[in-house]
Amino acid sequence: MTKARILPQSTVALLMVTFMLTLVSHSGFAQEDLLKELEEGQPKETDYAFQTFKGTRLVNGHSVETKAGGDLEFIFAHRFGPLNAGSYELFGLDDAYVRLGLDYGISDKLSASIGRNSVDKTLDGYLKYKIVRQQRGATRFPVTVTGLGGVAYKASPKGDQVPDGFKSIDRLAYVGQLLIARKITSRLSFQLMPTLVHKNAVDRRIEDNDQLSVGAGGRLKVTKSVALTGEYYYRLNNPEENPYFNTLGFGVDIETGGHVFQLVFTNTRGLTERAFITETEGDFADGDIHFGFNVTRTFQLKRKK
């Protein structure tokens, strides 16, 4: 039996400090609000945080945002090969990995997604539900919390290439996430992503069926139409022989009307949680960086009231 890695105390401390700073920040804002209310009287309305993040994706993973009811979003995600592939591969530009997806707002709180990934010929689907929104005023809550559940079906390898005893159900993987975000200022937002990925079939020598991770990410708005984003996922229970790396990604978001165009630099070519959280083969520090982009376009299928 392989020994599971324990999260270093320094990392735990860093996460705890970040969380405490968020709470302290909220406490400070709450005290200011209380003094203001004492001067002006009790507020009659609740003020909700709006656009904590611009889109439904942070870099590779999801944000707390869901689509408005009746809105349909088309997502085209593209990753090239690694930059350190050299000039023969035109620094990765000769390779291409894509995901085509649709997100639909069933209501303002509930979204459904489907997608097709060229990496491992994977089909995926998600449900996202916004449990509670960050708010102040008549009622207060310091963060926005969204729950996500998803499934991915890995069609590769073909049926005549699988090992003996391999079944169709072994191709399935599942993900469950809590997305917890706070809009600290009009320009700065922060998000935590505790995540569980379950794979029906794994090589037990290098990974477990149930894999836990915690992600952290944020967004800094630079101008009215440009923002910087970043995210990092730390895996918590890896066997010592596990060959994969933690996922790191950075993005530059450019808003143009109904489009959001995001330039991406990340060490993964995967575009589902199973792939980019648990099967990232590249080390960002060694130059295994994939340049790419995400393009989204939103269509309103229902007339707004």
NORURNOR-V404457 format. One record per residue. RES is the residue in one small letter. PSI is psi in whole degrees, 0 to 359 (NA if undefined). D_LAST is the distance of its C-alpha to the last C-alpha in whole Angstrom. Layout:
BEGIN
res=RES psi=PSI d_last=D_LAST
res=RES psi=PSI d_last=D_LAST
END
This chain:
BEGIN
res=m psi=131 d_last=59
res=t psi=151 d_last=58
res=k psi=126 d_last=57
res=a psi=144 d_last=53
res=r psi=140 d_last=52
res=i psi=138 d_last=52
res=l psi=123 d_last=49
res=p psi=145 d_last=51
res=q psi=327 d_last=51
res=s psi=321 d_last=50
res=t psi=318 d_last=47
res=v psi=316 d_last=46
res=a psi=319 d_last=47
res=l psi=316 d_last=45
res=l psi=320 d_last=42
res=m psi=319 d_last=43
res=v psi=317 d_last=43
res=t psi=316 d_last=40
res=f psi=318 d_last=38
res=m psi=320 d_last=40
res=l psi=322 d_last=39
res=t psi=316 d_last=36
res=l psi=319 d_last=36
res=v psi=319 d_last=38
res=s psi=316 d_last=36
res=h psi=320 d_last=33
res=s psi=319 d_last=36
res=g psi=317 d_last=37
res=f psi=321 d_last=33
res=a psi=320 d_last=33
res=q psi=319 d_last=36
res=e psi=318 d_last=35
res=d psi=320 d_last=32
res=l psi=316 d_last=34
res=l psi=319 d_last=36
res=k psi=322 d_last=33
res=e psi=323 d_last=32
res=l psi=327 d_last=36
res=e psi=322 d_last=36
res=e psi=356 d_last=33
res=g psi=166 d_last=32
res=q psi=136 d_last=30
res=p psi=147 d_last=26
res=k psi=350 d_last=23
res=e psi=161 d_last=21
res=t psi=131 d_last=21
res=d psi=115 d_last=20
res=y psi=145 d_last=19
res=a psi=137 d_last=21
res=f psi=131 d_last=18
res=q psi=60 d_last=20
res=t psi=319 d_last=23
res=f psi=153 d_last=24
res=k psi=321 d_last=22
res=g psi=178 d_last=22
res=t psi=349 d_last=23
res=r psi=145 d_last=26
res=l psi=295 d_last=29
res=v psi=281 d_last=32
res=n psi=323 d_last=33
res=g psi=182 d_last=31
res=h psi=155 d_last=28
res=s psi=178 d_last=26
res=v psi=348 d_last=24
res=e psi=141 d_last=21
res=t psi=160 d_last=18
res=k psi=146 d_last=16
res=a psi=152 d_last=12
res=g psi=128 d_last=11
res=g psi=356 d_last=11
res=d psi=137 d_last=13
res=l psi=125 d_last=17
res=e psi=127 d_last=19
res=f psi=130 d_last=23
res=i psi=126 d_last=26
res=f psi=110 d_last=29
res=a psi=134 d_last=32
res=h psi=133 d_last=35
res=r psi=134 d_last=38
res=f psi=181 d_last=42
res=g psi=177 d_last=45
res=p psi=145 d_last=47
res=l psi=329 d_last=48
res=n psi=13 d_last=51
res=a psi=342 d_last=52
res=g psi=176 d_last=54
res=s psi=332 d_last=54
res=y psi=324 d_last=55
res=e psi=14 d_last=52
res=l psi=44 d_last=50
res=f psi=43 d_last=49
res=g psi=348 d_last=47
res=l psi=346 d_last=45
res=d psi=341 d_last=47
res=d psi=155 d_last=45
res=a psi=134 d_last=42
res=y psi=128 d_last=39
res=v psi=158 d_last=36
res=r psi=130 d_last=33
res=l psi=128 d_last=30
res=g psi=160 d_last=27
res=l psi=131 d_last=23
res=d psi=132 d_last=21
res=y psi=134 d_last=18
res=g psi=103 d_last=15
res=i psi=320 d_last=15
res=s psi=182 d_last=13
res=d psi=343 d_last=13
res=k psi=338 d_last=16
res=l psi=126 d_last=18
res=s psi=151 d_last=19
res=a psi=144 d_last=22
res=s psi=148 d_last=24
res=i psi=153 d_last=27
res=g psi=163 d_last=30
res=r psi=126 d_last=33
res=n psi=137 d_last=36
res=s psi=334 d_last=39
res=v psi=116 d_last=40
res=d psi=17 d_last=42
res=k psi=54 d_last=40
res=t psi=134 d_last=38
res=l psi=137 d_last=35
res=d psi=158 d_last=32
res=g psi=147 d_last=29
res=y psi=155 d_last=27
res=l psi=133 d_last=25
res=k psi=136 d_last=23
res=y psi=126 d_last=22
res=k psi=107 d_last=21
res=i psi=314 d_last=23
res=v psi=148 d_last=23
res=r psi=147 d_last=21
res=q psi=133 d_last=24
res=q psi=156 d_last=23
res=r psi=167 d_last=25
res=g psi=233 d_last=25
res=a psi=323 d_last=25
res=t psi=154 d_last=25
res=r psi=144 d_last=27
res=f psi=132 d_last=27
res=p psi=342 d_last=29
res=v psi=163 d_last=27
res=t psi=134 d_last=25
res=v psi=126 d_last=26
res=t psi=135 d_last=25
res=g psi=141 d_last=27
res=l psi=135 d_last=27
res=g psi=137 d_last=30
res=g psi=165 d_last=31
res=v psi=145 d_last=33
res=a psi=136 d_last=35
res=y psi=117 d_last=38
res=k psi=105 d_last=41
res=a psi=343 d_last=42
res=s psi=139 d_last=45
res=p psi=170 d_last=48
res=k psi=163 d_last=48
res=g psi=326 d_last=50
res=d psi=3 d_last=53
res=q psi=3 d_last=53
res=v psi=154 d_last=52
res=p psi=164 d_last=55
res=d psi=138 d_last=57
res=g psi=355 d_last=55
res=f psi=131 d_last=52
res=k psi=163 d_last=49
res=s psi=325 d_last=45
res=i psi=338 d_last=44
res=d psi=347 d_last=46
res=r psi=350 d_last=43
res=l psi=145 d_last=40
res=a psi=151 d_last=39
res=y psi=154 d_last=36
res=v psi=140 d_last=35
res=g psi=132 d_last=33
res=q psi=148 d_last=32
res=l psi=123 d_last=30
res=l psi=117 d_last=29
res=i psi=114 d_last=29
res=a psi=152 d_last=28
res=r psi=130 d_last=28
res=k psi=102 d_last=27
res=i psi=314 d_last=30
res=t psi=181 d_last=29
res=s psi=343 d_last=26
res=r psi=339 d_last=29
res=l psi=128 d_last=30
res=s psi=152 d_last=29
res=f psi=147 d_last=31
res=q psi=140 d_last=31
res=l psi=145 d_last=33
res=m psi=77 d_last=33
res=p psi=132 d_last=36
res=t psi=140 d_last=36
res=l psi=124 d_last=38
res=v psi=127 d_last=39
res=h psi=128 d_last=41
res=k psi=134 d_last=43
res=n psi=329 d_last=44
res=a psi=130 d_last=47
res=v psi=164 d_last=49
res=d psi=105 d_last=52
res=r psi=347 d_last=53
res=r psi=335 d_last=56
res=i psi=348 d_last=53
res=e psi=160 d_last=50
res=d psi=161 d_last=49
res=n psi=318 d_last=46
res=d psi=122 d_last=44
res=q psi=123 d_last=43
res=l psi=144 d_last=42
res=s psi=162 d_last=41
res=v psi=130 d_last=39
res=g psi=156 d_last=37
res=a psi=141 d_last=36
res=g psi=173 d_last=34
res=g psi=173 d_last=32
res=r psi=132 d_last=30
res=l psi=116 d_last=32
res=k psi=120 d_last=30
res=v psi=313 d_last=32
res=t psi=185 d_last=30
res=k psi=330 d_last=27
res=s psi=1 d_last=27
res=v psi=135 d_last=30
res=a psi=154 d_last=30
res=l psi=136 d_last=33
res=t psi=160 d_last=32
res=g psi=154 d_last=35
res=e psi=154 d_last=36
res=y psi=134 d_last=39
res=y psi=125 d_last=39
res=y psi=123 d_last=43
res=r psi=136 d_last=44
res=l psi=331 d_last=46
res=n psi=67 d_last=48
res=n psi=131 d_last=50
res=p psi=154 d_last=53
res=e psi=333 d_last=56
res=e psi=2 d_last=56
res=n psi=125 d_last=52
res=p psi=359 d_last=52
res=y psi=166 d_last=49
res=f psi=158 d_last=47
res=n psi=150 d_last=44
res=t psi=131 d_last=41
res=l psi=136 d_last=40
res=g psi=147 d_last=38
res=f psi=149 d_last=37
res=g psi=155 d_last=34
res=v psi=113 d_last=33
res=d psi=132 d_last=29
res=i psi=119 d_last=28
res=e psi=128 d_last=25
res=t psi=89 d_last=24
res=g psi=234 d_last=21
res=g psi=358 d_last=19
res=h psi=148 d_last=23
res=v psi=120 d_last=24
res=f psi=123 d_last=28
res=q psi=123 d_last=30
res=l psi=136 d_last=34
res=v psi=141 d_last=36
res=f psi=117 d_last=39
res=t psi=161 d_last=40
res=n psi=14 d_last=43
res=t psi=148 d_last=41
res=r psi=352 d_last=41
res=g psi=151 d_last=39
res=l psi=15 d_last=35
res=t psi=160 d_last=35
res=e psi=321 d_last=35
res=r psi=318 d_last=39
res=a psi=308 d_last=40
res=f psi=340 d_last=39
res=i psi=318 d_last=40
res=t psi=351 d_last=43
res=e psi=33 d_last=44
res=t psi=118 d_last=44
res=e psi=343 d_last=48
res=g psi=148 d_last=48
res=d psi=115 d_last=49
res=f psi=321 d_last=47
res=a psi=338 d_last=50
res=d psi=8 d_last=52
res=g psi=9 d_last=50
res=d psi=68 d_last=48
res=i psi=125 d_last=45
res=h psi=120 d_last=42
res=f psi=147 d_last=40
res=g psi=193 d_last=37
res=f psi=156 d_last=34
res=n psi=132 d_last=30
res=v psi=129 d_last=28
res=t psi=149 d_last=24
res=r psi=127 d_last=21
res=t psi=135 d_last=18
res=f psi=135 d_last=16
res=q psi=110 d_last=12
res=l psi=344 d_last=13
res=k psi=142 d_last=9
res=r psi=132 d_last=6
res=k psi=142 d_last=4
res=k psi=NA d_last=0
END
